[in-house]
Amino acid sequence: MLVDKKAVRKTHAEMVALYGGEDGKLDHAERVMAKYDINGDGHFSIAEVKNIILDLQAEKDQARQVAVEMMRTGGSSGKTRTCLIIFALLVVYCVAGALVLMALESEVEKEAALVYADTYGKMERSLARLGNWTDMCADRLTAEEVHNDTSEAISSIVATPTKVLNWEISSAIFFTLTLVTTIGYGTFAPTTGWGKGFTIIFSIVGIVLFAYMLTLTSERVHHLLTKFVQRCFRYPKGYCMDSKMGIVVLSACSVAYVFIVAILGAIAYDAWNFGNAVYFAFITFTTIGLGDYSVQFDETRSQVFRAGGYFMWSIGTIVGMALISALIGEIAFYVDEYHKEVVTRLQNQVQTLLDRENEMINGLLSEDATTKDADQKEAIGDQRNDGCMAGLDSEPLSNTHSLKRKGSFLGRVVRSVKTSRAGLGIFSTSK
């Protein structure tokens, strides 16, 4: 602060009398006035006004430094902590939703599973009887071939009943995660009316919560990549990655991350090749979620193992979605900046053309007015010098002189217009 510490100290009554105004009370502005009134006379001198201006400028500079520091650090610790809190809240929310869906759907699924297992057993018994065609067919080899082909065709269409149900704790958590992330693989879904209604309400709240967490995560990822670029290229403190560099870095990181996840997926699932794993990672991180490929774990694994696997999958999915989201946001920001730059450039070009046209018009008008004044003065002089001559003898001379002047003026107009248009690039005058 630039206020003189040796300023005259005043009592509260004196301050009210000098600065209180009509209400007789000191508000914030009046207290500020009292602080800067060094001599305590109730009036502001030039020096006191300068102190106010200097003090305001110092506060403005300090606020700018604080803003720059906040941009440099990005409120790192606070935003990271908020992101982790939202993630923990989202996990708790998904677990709670999974428990509710288990309570609503598990009994119905068990009944459907028993019916399906019974139907599948009847089909297998019918196929077994179909193999005993010794008396029905003279060619036993042909009967066996028919039996094998029929069994293989039916098995490829009808899934074998398993002991693992969909609405167990691990798979139910997986389902709620696909809801809030809007991936929606569609491998299974609720069948009861209560389950479908709860899914609607759960999805609305969960999607909003996840969108907020994804925004924070994308910002944190962008901040970490900015720090990485700053240290790699040794940029000064306060460096902020521009949109072009951001697109390059985020594109490289996104592609690398997709390939890493694809390699891990191809290793974990024997049925997946590398191409299918890349396809699955892209479909997942872009939240398309077609459902032809999805995360599944061995039925022999425990519920704890599968729940842990789905949890790690959710973390990896959030990171991938954050990278893709940050990349899309950076591209949108670059397009917006480029659009503003193009509009500004066009406006400047149009303004330049208008200014040149105005200068040309003003120059022509000024030259026309000057030429007319000169013609009028010469005409008056000629009339005075040749006043003794007859009107019929002087008129042709005057008209001839005026035509010469007009001819020279029109020539200058044409030359000026051609020069101005050539400068604007309208047409060339080189010929």
Stockholm file with secondary structure:
# STOCKHOLM 1.0

chainA/1-431         MLVDKKAVRKTHAEMVALYGGEDGKLDHAERVMAKYDINGDGHFSIAEVKNIILDLQAEKDQARQVAVEMMRTGGSSGKTRTCLIIFALLVVYCVAGALVLMALESEVEKEAALVYADTYGKMERSLARLGNWTDMCADRLTAEEVHNDTSEAISSIVATPTKVLNWEISSAIFFTLTLVTTIGYGTFAPTTGWGKGFTIIFSIVGIVLFAYMLTLTSERVHHLLTKFVQRCFRYPKGYCMDSKMGIVVLSACSVAYVFIVAILGAIAYDAWNFGNAVYFAFITFTTIGLGDYSVQFDETRSQVFRAGGYFMWSIGTIVGMALISALIGEIAFYVDEYHKEVVTRLQNQVQTLLDRENEMINGLLSEDATTKDADQKEAIGDQRNDGCMAGLDSEPLSNTHSLKRKGSFLGRVVRSVKTSRAGLGIFSTSK
#=GR chainA/1-431 SS CCSCTTCCCCCHHHHHHHHCTTTTCCCHHHHHHHHHCSSCSSSCCHHHHHHHHHHHHHHHHHHHHHHHHHHHHTTHHHHHHHHHHHHHHHHHHHHHHHHHHHHHHHHHHHHHHHHHHHHHHHHHHHHHHHHCCTTTCSCHHHHHHHHHHHHHHHHHHSCCCCSCCSSSHHHHHHHHHHHHTTCCCCSCCCCSHHHHHHHHHHHHHHHHHHHHHHHHHHHHHHHHHHHHHHHHHTCCTTCCCCHHHHHHHHHHHHHHHHHHHHHHHHHHCTTCCHHHHHHHHHHHHTTCCCSSSCCCCCTTSCHHHHHHHHHHHHHHHHHHHHHHHHHHHHHHHHHHHHHHHHHHHHHHHHHHHHHHHHHHHHHHHHHHHHHHHHHHHHHHHHHHHTTTSCHHHHHHHHHHHHHHHHHHHHHHHHHHHHHHHHHHTSSCCCC
#=GC SS_cons         CCSCTTCCCCCHHHHHHHHCTTTTCCCHHHHHHHHHCSSCSSSCCHHHHHHHHHHHHHHHHHHHHHHHHHHHHTTHHHHHHHHHHHHHHHHHHHHHHHHHHHHHHHHHHHHHHHHHHHHHHHHHHHHHHHHCCTTTCSCHHHHHHHHHHHHHHHHHHSCCCCSCCSSSHHHHHHHHHHHHTTCCCCSCCCCSHHHHHHHHHHHHHHHHHHHHHHHHHHHHHHHHHHHHHHHHHTCCTTCCCCHHHHHHHHHHHHHHHHHHHHHHHHHHCTTCCHHHHHHHHHHHHTTCCCSSSCCCCCTTSCHHHHHHHHHHHHHHHHHHHHHHHHHHHHHHHHHHHHHHHHHHHHHHHHHHHHHHHHHHHHHHHHHHHHHHHHHHHHHHHHHHHTTTSCHHHHHHHHHHHHHHHHHHHHHHHHHHHHHHHHHHTSSCCCC
//
